[in-house]
Structures are given as C-alpha cells and as structure tokens.
Amino acid sequence: MTITLEKPLIKWRLAEVMARQRMGGRELAKALGLHETSVSRLRNAETMPRIDGEQLNALCRALQCKPGDLIQYVPDAPIPTATTE
C-alpha cells in the first residue's frame, strides 16, 4: 500500500496586493519604517516569508487589507511516501 501526502504551499501575494492598492515599494517602505530593499525582498518572495505578527499587522495596516489577502494556500502535487505492507 502506498500512502501519499499533500505538500502544502503558502503563496505570498504581497506584490498583487500592492498593485491592487497602487502602492509602490518606496511608499510602503516609508509606511513600515523599512529600507526599500527589505520591502523589495518581501514583495518578490514567492512563498510566505518568516514574519512575525507585528510585521504582518503593519503590512495589513499600510495596505488596508487582511492577512488572508496576503497569503493563499495552494496544495502542491502529492508526494509519494514509503510503501507499507
């Protein structure tokens, strides 16, 4: 018997939310008190970066959005696991 598990993937959608709000990296960096390079790294990440609750709250406040707007669950292809008999 082969057991397969779904590998979850959390897609980071900051770039989409920024575009929808018509907010550029410089403007968001100023609102967050971050360097533009830091915002660029956050914006270009494909999967959710490791950020704490305060950072997520600041992003949501600056972009007038909810945390769910910034992340999307996308199930990946099943991963084959060990066969059991």
A tleap script that builds the chain and sets N, CA, C and O, in Angstrom:
source leaprc.protein.ff14SB
mol = sequence {
  NMET THR ILE THR LEU GLU LYS PRO LEU ILE
  LYS TRP ARG LEU ALA GLU VAL MET ALA ARG
  GLN ARG MET GLY GLY ARG GLU LEU ALA LYS
  ALA LEU GLY LEU HIE GLU THR SER VAL SER
  ARG LEU ARG ASN ALA GLU THR MET PRO ARG
  ILE ASP GLY GLU GLN LEU ASN ALA LEU CYS
  ARG ALA LEU GLN CYS LYS PRO GLY ASP LEU
  ILE GLN TYR VAL PRO ASP ALA PRO ILE PRO
  THR ALA THR THR CGLU
}
set mol.1.N position { 0.837 -1.167 0.000 }
set mol.1.CA position { 0.000 0.000 0.000 }
set mol.1.C position { 0.890 1.241 0.000 }
set mol.1.O position { 1.807 1.344 0.815 }
set mol.2.N position { 0.632 2.168 -0.894 }
set mol.2.CA position { 1.390 3.409 -0.971 }
set mol.2.C position { 0.549 4.538 -0.393 }
set mol.2.O position { -0.617 4.708 -0.749 }
set mol.3.N position { 1.156 5.299 0.497 }
set mol.3.CA position { 0.477 6.436 1.106 }
set mol.3.C position { 1.042 7.703 0.484 }
set mol.3.O position { 2.259 7.869 0.397 }
set mol.4.N position { 0.153 8.600 0.050 }
set mol.4.CA position { 0.621 9.877 -0.479 }
set mol.4.C position { 0.101 11.002 0.405 }
set mol.4.O position { -1.043 10.983 0.858 }
set mol.5.N position { 0.953 11.966 0.634 }
set mol.5.CA position { 0.589 13.132 1.419 }
set mol.5.C position { 0.645 14.362 0.533 }
set mol.5.O position { 1.481 14.453 -0.366 }
set mol.6.N position { -0.236 15.295 0.785 }
set mol.6.CA position { -0.194 16.556 0.057 }
set mol.6.C position { 0.857 17.458 0.688 }
set mol.6.O position { 0.910 17.587 1.911 }
set mol.7.N position { 1.670 18.064 -0.113 }
set mol.7.CA position { 2.657 19.024 0.377 }
set mol.7.C position { 2.027 20.410 0.255 }
set mol.7.O position { 1.796 20.883 -0.858 }
set mol.8.N position { 1.746 21.069 1.385 }
set mol.8.CA position { 1.099 22.382 1.297 }
set mol.8.C position { 2.096 23.465 0.872 }
set mol.8.O position { 3.292 23.381 1.155 }
set mol.9.N position { 1.587 24.448 0.209 }
set mol.9.CA position { 2.382 25.585 -0.198 }
set mol.9.C position { 1.576 26.837 0.104 }
set mol.9.O position { 0.423 26.958 -0.308 }
set mol.10.N position { 2.180 27.751 0.815 }
set mol.10.CA position { 1.547 29.032 1.091 }
set mol.10.C position { 2.148 30.045 0.133 }
set mol.10.O position { 3.337 30.356 0.207 }
set mol.11.N position { 1.327 30.552 -0.757 }
set mol.11.CA position { 1.784 31.529 -1.747 }
set mol.11.C position { 1.682 32.928 -1.151 }
set mol.11.O position { 0.651 33.288 -0.583 }
set mol.12.N position { 2.727 33.704 -1.275 }
set mol.12.CA position { 2.799 35.063 -0.768 }
set mol.12.C position { 2.335 36.002 -1.864 }
set mol.12.O position { 2.871 35.971 -2.971 }
set mol.13.N position { 1.342 36.842 -1.575 }
set mol.13.CA position { 0.707 37.671 -2.598 }
set mol.13.C position { 0.920 39.174 -2.376 }
set mol.13.O position { 0.098 39.984 -2.803 }
set mol.14.N position { 2.009 39.542 -1.719 }
set mol.14.CA position { 2.247 40.953 -1.435 }
set mol.14.C position { 2.286 41.790 -2.709 }
set mol.14.O position { 1.704 42.874 -2.746 }
set mol.15.N position { 2.951 41.314 -3.740 }
set mol.15.CA position { 3.052 42.086 -4.984 }
set mol.15.C position { 1.671 42.367 -5.573 }
set mol.15.O position { 1.415 43.464 -6.068 }
set mol.16.N position { 0.783 41.371 -5.518 }
set mol.16.CA position { -0.571 41.553 -6.048 }
set mol.16.C position { -1.354 42.573 -5.232 }
set mol.16.O position { -2.054 43.417 -5.790 }
set mol.17.N position { -1.233 42.493 -3.906 }
set mol.17.CA position { -1.950 43.427 -3.038 }
set mol.17.C position { -1.409 44.846 -3.229 }
set mol.17.O position { -2.182 45.803 -3.274 }
set mol.18.N position { -0.094 44.982 -3.340 }
set mol.18.CA position { 0.497 46.299 -3.573 }
set mol.18.C position { -0.004 46.882 -4.899 }
set mol.18.O position { -0.313 48.072 -4.974 }
set mol.19.N position { -0.084 46.065 -5.925 }
set mol.19.CA position { -0.560 46.540 -7.228 }
set mol.19.C position { -2.027 46.958 -7.136 }
set mol.19.O position { -2.421 47.988 -7.682 }
set mol.20.N position { -2.827 46.158 -6.448 }
set mol.20.CA position { -4.250 46.467 -6.304 }
set mol.20.C position { -4.443 47.792 -5.548 }
set mol.20.O position { -5.355 48.560 -5.856 }
set mol.21.N position { -3.582 48.048 -4.564 }
set mol.21.CA position { -3.669 49.287 -3.783 }
set mol.21.C position { -2.897 50.436 -4.438 }
set mol.21.O position { -2.903 51.561 -3.938 }
set mol.22.N position { -2.241 50.145 -5.549 }
set mol.22.CA position { -1.430 51.140 -6.264 }
set mol.22.C position { -0.384 51.768 -5.340 }
set mol.22.O position { -0.195 52.984 -5.309 }
set mol.23.N position { 0.288 50.886 -4.587 }
set mol.23.CA position { 1.317 51.346 -3.664 }
set mol.23.C position { 2.669 50.816 -4.117 }
set mol.23.O position { 2.839 49.614 -4.319 }
set mol.24.N position { 3.618 51.713 -4.273 }
set mol.24.CA position { 4.958 51.330 -4.689 }
set mol.24.C position { 5.812 50.921 -3.499 }
set mol.24.O position { 5.442 51.130 -2.344 }
set mol.25.N position { 6.944 50.343 -3.801 }
set mol.25.CA position { 7.860 49.874 -2.775 }
set mol.25.C position { 8.374 50.985 -1.883 }
set mol.25.O position { 8.500 50.806 -0.672 }
set mol.26.N position { 8.669 52.124 -2.471 }
set mol.26.CA position { 9.184 53.259 -1.687 }
set mol.26.C position { 8.133 53.740 -0.689 }
set mol.26.O position { 8.447 54.010 0.470 }
set mol.27.N position { 6.890 53.845 -1.145 }
set mol.27.CA position { 5.804 54.298 -0.283 }
set mol.27.C position { 5.548 53.306 0.858 }
set mol.27.O position { 5.346 53.707 2.004 }
set mol.28.N position { 5.560 52.011 0.533 }
set mol.28.CA position { 5.339 51.000 1.565 }
set mol.28.C position { 6.503 50.976 2.554 }
set mol.28.O position { 6.293 50.835 3.759 }
set mol.29.N position { 7.718 51.114 2.051 }
set mol.29.CA position { 8.893 51.137 2.932 }
set mol.29.C position { 8.778 52.291 3.929 }
set mol.29.O position { 9.077 52.127 5.112 }
set mol.30.N position { 8.351 53.436 3.455 }
set mol.30.CA position { 8.198 54.598 4.336 }
set mol.30.C position { 7.118 54.329 5.382 }
set mol.30.O position { 7.301 54.647 6.557 }
set mol.31.N position { 5.997 53.747 4.964 }
set mol.31.CA position { 4.898 53.458 5.895 }
set mol.31.C position { 5.313 52.446 6.957 }
set mol.31.O position { 4.845 52.507 8.094 }
set mol.32.N position { 6.197 51.508 6.584 }
set mol.32.CA position { 6.617 50.457 7.508 }
set mol.32.C position { 7.876 50.825 8.291 }
set mol.32.O position { 8.216 50.160 9.270 }
set mol.33.N position { 8.558 51.866 7.870 }
set mol.33.CA position { 9.810 52.222 8.513 }
set mol.33.C position { 10.927 51.251 8.170 }
set mol.33.O position { 11.808 50.990 8.989 }
set mol.34.N position { 10.885 50.716 6.948 }
set mol.34.CA position { 11.883 49.761 6.471 }
set mol.34.C position { 12.653 50.359 5.305 }
set mol.34.O position { 12.232 51.349 4.706 }
set mol.35.N position { 13.782 49.746 4.994 }
set mol.35.CA position { 14.554 50.132 3.817 }
set mol.35.C position { 13.844 49.577 2.582 }
set mol.35.O position { 13.204 48.529 2.655 }
set mol.36.N position { 13.952 50.259 1.472 }
set mol.36.CA position { 13.307 49.814 0.228 }
set mol.36.C position { 13.748 48.413 -0.181 }
set mol.36.O position { 12.962 47.655 -0.749 }
set mol.37.N position { 14.994 48.068 0.101 }
set mol.37.CA position { 15.494 46.731 -0.241 }
set mol.37.C position { 14.742 45.659 0.531 }
set mol.37.O position { 14.458 44.591 -0.012 }
set mol.38.N position { 14.416 45.928 1.787 }
set mol.38.CA position { 13.667 44.965 2.596 }
set mol.38.C position { 12.267 44.746 2.028 }
set mol.38.O position { 11.781 43.616 1.972 }
set mol.39.N position { 11.630 45.824 1.611 }
set mol.39.CA position { 10.301 45.714 1.011 }
set mol.39.C position { 10.388 44.975 -0.317 }
set mol.39.O position { 9.512 44.172 -0.638 }
set mol.40.N position { 11.436 45.240 -1.092 }
set mol.40.CA position { 11.611 44.552 -2.364 }
set mol.40.C position { 11.742 43.047 -2.159 }
set mol.40.O position { 11.162 42.265 -2.912 }
set mol.41.N position { 12.498 42.640 -1.145 }
set mol.41.CA position { 12.639 41.207 -0.852 }
set mol.41.C position { 11.304 40.599 -0.454 }
set mol.41.O position { 10.961 39.500 -0.889 }
set mol.42.N position { 10.553 41.314 0.373 }
set mol.42.CA position { 9.225 40.820 0.768 }
set mol.42.C position { 8.313 40.703 -0.448 }
set mol.42.O position { 7.609 39.706 -0.605 }
set mol.43.N position { 8.326 41.714 -1.302 }
set mol.43.CA position { 7.447 41.745 -2.473 }
set mol.43.C position { 7.780 40.625 -3.460 }
set mol.43.O position { 6.879 40.048 -4.068 }
set mol.44.N position { 9.050 40.321 -3.618 }
set mol.44.CA position { 9.461 39.338 -4.619 }
set mol.44.C position { 9.464 37.900 -4.120 }
set mol.44.O position { 9.735 36.984 -4.896 }
set mol.45.N position { 9.171 37.684 -2.851 }
set mol.45.CA position { 9.122 36.317 -2.318 }
set mol.45.C position { 7.931 35.571 -2.909 }
set mol.45.O position { 6.837 36.125 -3.013 }
set mol.46.N position { 8.143 34.320 -3.293 }
set mol.46.CA position { 7.055 33.518 -3.852 }
set mol.46.C position { 6.269 32.812 -2.754 }
set mol.46.O position { 5.049 32.672 -2.842 }
set mol.47.N position { 6.977 32.370 -1.723 }
set mol.47.CA position { 6.305 31.734 -0.599 }
set mol.47.C position { 6.340 32.682 0.588 }
set mol.47.O position { 7.150 33.608 0.627 }
set mol.48.N position { 5.476 32.453 1.538 }
set mol.48.CA position { 5.362 33.358 2.675 }
set mol.48.C position { 6.675 33.448 3.444 }
set mol.48.O position { 7.205 32.434 3.899 }
set mol.49.N position { 7.198 34.662 3.588 }
set mol.49.CA position { 8.427 34.826 4.358 }
set mol.49.C position { 8.150 34.665 5.852 }
set mol.49.O position { 7.003 34.741 6.292 }
set mol.50.N position { 9.197 34.446 6.614 }
set mol.50.CA position { 9.056 34.330 8.064 }
set mol.50.C position { 8.958 35.737 8.653 }
set mol.50.O position { 9.960 36.424 8.850 }
set mol.51.N position { 7.723 36.137 8.925 }
set mol.51.CA position { 7.499 37.438 9.542 }
set mol.51.C position { 6.679 37.229 10.800 }
set mol.51.O position { 5.914 36.271 10.901 }
set mol.52.N position { 6.841 38.130 11.756 }
set mol.52.CA position { 6.090 37.984 12.995 }
set mol.52.C position { 4.754 38.727 12.897 }
set mol.52.O position { 4.465 39.388 11.900 }
set mol.53.N position { 3.967 38.605 13.930 }
set mol.53.CA position { 2.641 39.204 13.946 }
set mol.53.C position { 2.670 40.712 13.819 }
set mol.53.O position { 1.799 41.297 13.175 }
set mol.54.N position { 3.665 41.355 14.429 }
set mol.54.CA position { 3.767 42.813 14.336 }
set mol.54.C position { 4.023 43.261 12.904 }
set mol.54.O position { 3.447 44.247 12.446 }
set mol.55.N position { 4.889 42.535 12.197 }
set mol.55.CA position { 5.176 42.879 10.807 }
set mol.55.C position { 3.951 42.650 9.928 }
set mol.55.O position { 3.645 43.464 9.056 }
set mol.56.N position { 3.254 41.543 10.159 }
set mol.56.CA position { 2.045 41.257 9.386 }
set mol.56.C position { 0.985 42.322 9.655 }
set mol.56.O position { 0.312 42.781 8.732 }
set mol.57.N position { 0.840 42.711 10.914 }
set mol.57.CA position { -0.111 43.762 11.274 }
set mol.57.C position { 0.249 45.073 10.577 }
set mol.57.O position { -0.633 45.756 10.056 }
set mol.58.N position { 1.526 45.428 10.561 }
set mol.58.CA position { 1.965 46.667 9.919 }
set mol.58.C position { 1.693 46.632 8.416 }
set mol.58.O position { 1.263 47.631 7.840 }
set mol.59.N position { 1.941 45.484 7.779 }
set mol.59.CA position { 1.648 45.346 6.350 }
set mol.59.C position { 0.158 45.530 6.084 }
set mol.59.O position { -0.234 46.246 5.164 }
set mol.60.N position { -0.661 44.880 6.894 }
set mol.60.CA position { -2.112 44.974 6.706 }
set mol.60.C position { -2.610 46.397 6.933 }
set mol.60.O position { -3.480 46.877 6.207 }
set mol.61.N position { -2.064 47.064 7.931 }
set mol.61.CA position { -2.468 48.444 8.210 }
set mol.61.C position { -2.071 49.350 7.047 }
set mol.61.O position { -2.880 50.159 6.593 }
set mol.62.N position { -0.848 49.225 6.565 }
set mol.62.CA position { -0.359 50.080 5.478 }
set mol.62.C position { -1.102 49.821 4.172 }
set mol.62.O position { -1.352 50.747 3.400 }
set mol.63.N position { -1.456 48.559 3.927 }
set mol.63.CA position { -2.103 48.191 2.661 }
set mol.63.C position { -3.617 48.116 2.772 }
set mol.63.O position { -4.303 47.833 1.789 }
set mol.64.N position { -4.139 48.369 3.969 }
set mol.64.CA position { -5.582 48.311 4.220 }
set mol.64.C position { -6.156 46.989 3.719 }
set mol.64.O position { -7.086 46.953 2.914 }
set mol.65.N position { -5.571 45.906 4.224 }
set mol.65.CA position { -6.008 44.576 3.817 }
set mol.65.C position { -6.054 43.663 5.035 }
set mol.65.O position { -5.726 44.076 6.147 }
set mol.66.N position { -6.461 42.429 4.813 }
set mol.66.CA position { -6.490 41.404 5.853 }
set mol.66.C position { -5.352 40.424 5.592 }
set mol.66.O position { -4.889 40.312 4.458 }
set mol.67.N position { -4.891 39.707 6.628 }
set mol.67.CA position { -3.818 38.724 6.406 }
set mol.67.C position { -4.145 37.729 5.297 }
set mol.67.O position { -3.258 37.319 4.548 }
set mol.68.N position { -5.402 37.344 5.190 }
set mol.68.CA position { -5.801 36.398 4.152 }
set mol.68.C position { -5.640 36.934 2.740 }
set mol.68.O position { -5.577 36.161 1.783 }
set mol.69.N position { -5.573 38.257 2.604 }
set mol.69.CA position { -5.328 38.849 1.287 }
set mol.69.C position { -3.880 38.658 0.857 }
set mol.69.O position { -3.572 38.635 -0.335 }
set mol.70.N position { -2.992 38.521 1.847 }
set mol.70.CA position { -1.564 38.422 1.566 }
set mol.70.C position { -1.074 36.994 1.346 }
set mol.70.O position { 0.001 36.783 0.785 }
set mol.71.N position { -1.858 36.018 1.785 }
set mol.71.CA position { -1.442 34.625 1.642 }
set mol.71.C position { -2.534 33.810 0.963 }
set mol.71.O position { -3.721 34.118 1.062 }
set mol.72.N position { -2.104 32.772 0.277 }
set mol.72.CA position { -3.028 31.878 -0.409 }
set mol.72.C position { -2.512 30.459 -0.270 }
set mol.72.O position { -1.345 30.188 -0.554 }
set mol.73.N position { -3.372 29.556 0.165 }
set mol.73.CA position { -3.000 28.148 0.269 }
set mol.73.C position { -3.159 27.493 -1.090 }
set mol.73.O position { -4.235 27.542 -1.685 }
set mol.74.N position { -2.097 26.884 -1.579 }
set mol.74.CA position { -2.119 26.184 -2.863 }
set mol.74.C position { -1.551 24.790 -2.636 }
set mol.74.O position { -0.346 24.646 -2.427 }
set mol.75.N position { -2.396 23.755 -2.671 }
set mol.75.CA position { -1.850 22.412 -2.484 }
set mol.75.C position { -0.925 22.040 -3.637 }
set mol.75.O position { -1.245 22.253 -4.807 }
set mol.76.N position { 0.209 21.489 -3.288 }
set mol.76.CA position { 1.197 21.075 -4.269 }
set mol.76.C position { 0.839 19.667 -4.728 }
set mol.76.O position { -0.106 19.062 -4.222 }
set mol.77.N position { 1.586 19.161 -5.672 }
set mol.77.CA position { 1.380 17.797 -6.150 }
set mol.77.C position { 1.631 16.811 -5.002 }
set mol.77.O position { 2.475 17.069 -4.143 }
set mol.78.N position { 0.917 15.700 -4.980 }
set mol.78.CA position { 1.148 14.700 -3.929 }
set mol.78.C position { 2.592 14.212 -3.930 }
set mol.78.O position { 3.221 14.090 -4.981 }
set mol.79.N position { 3.101 13.938 -2.738 }
set mol.79.CA position { 4.461 13.432 -2.579 }
set mol.79.C position { 4.357 11.953 -2.227 }
set mol.79.O position { 3.752 11.609 -1.212 }
set mol.80.N position { 4.931 11.074 -3.038 }
set mol.80.CA position { 4.887 9.653 -2.697 }
set mol.80.C position { 5.703 9.396 -1.419 }
set mol.80.O position { 6.787 9.951 -1.241 }
set mol.81.N position { 5.175 8.566 -0.559 }
set mol.81.CA position { 5.884 8.217 0.667 }
set mol.81.C position { 6.191 6.737 0.652 }
set mol.81.O position { 5.896 6.040 -0.318 }
set mol.82.N position { 6.780 6.266 1.721 }
set mol.82.CA position { 7.195 4.864 1.815 }
set mol.82.C position { 6.001 3.925 1.640 }
set mol.82.O position { 4.876 4.237 2.028 }
set mol.83.N position { 6.280 2.794 1.057 }
set mol.83.CA position { 5.251 1.784 0.873 }
set mol.83.C position { 5.184 0.912 2.116 }
set mol.83.O position { 6.208 0.474 2.639 }
set mol.84.N position { 3.943 0.662 2.588 }
set mol.84.CA position { 3.753 -0.207 3.741 }
set mol.84.C position { 3.074 -1.493 3.284 }
set mol.84.O position { 2.299 -1.495 2.328 }
set mol.85.N position { 3.370 -2.560 3.965 }
set mol.85.CA position { 2.768 -3.851 3.586 }
set mol.85.C position { 2.036 -4.451 4.742 }
set mol.85.O position { 1.465 -5.534 4.616 }
savepdb mol mol.pdb
quit
